[in-house]
Amino acid sequence: MTSFGVTLLSGGMDSTTVTQYALDRVDHMTALTFHYGQTHSKEVDCARQIAEMMGIKHKLLDISFLSEVAWYSALTNPDQFPMPTDRSEEEIGFGIPITYVPLRNTIFLSLSAAFLESEVLHAIEVGGLDPSDVEAYLYLAPNAIDYSGYPDCRPEYYEKITQALEYGSKLWTQYDIAIRVETPIIELSKAEIAEMGLRINAPLEYTWSCYQGGELPCGGCDSCILRAKGFEEAGVSDPLLVRLGRT
């Protein structure tokens, strides 16, 4: 059996852990990173470095026009919508914050599935692979436990979108090859994700989770708060802060 995979690598701790996890499970892997008009490019630079360290093919896709469509977000339109900071865990777990980017994961999934389908169709129709010996995987890093309440991070969303991708693809319709959407950390706490990343030797010291793009994480945005909570509950220092000499 020959497997093809695409992993969505943002440069953050979650997607880096999932990408490291996927490496031993797929024969032909590509990491996709999206520049979607977010407020800074630091995470994009981290993703590029991490993919190089892992020795996998990396593609940066410029979809910065998304900020013109999904404009109602602090991540794509920070001048109009200030970034929430220093929220309590109770506040983070209540409602959907302004950092939600409208339908971002739906767009990311459609684009990554199109890339994966192109790779697999080429291998079959040009490369001559037997469709019965081919598997196709999408690896993503949504989390529904310690997260900011985004609706496109829930398991039920991925169940529905997987079915939609199959019905809309040539791979499944003609060749009976399912696009398998893998979300290995969706039901893990941040502490469990931190432990998993360390256990499988993901390069967490080069990841960037902060919504800001400074030299150091801001420590006040939801993402920084959740990341700090994860390492604290895991009983270990954040490898990024160790590398930066901040612990």
Helices and strands as residue ranges (DSSP letters): E 2-8, H 13-23, E 28-35, H 42-54, E 57-62, H 66-69, H 89-92, H 104-125, G 131-133, E 134-139, G 151-153, H 155-167, H 170-175, E 179-182, H 190-199, G 204-206, H 222-234, H 239-243
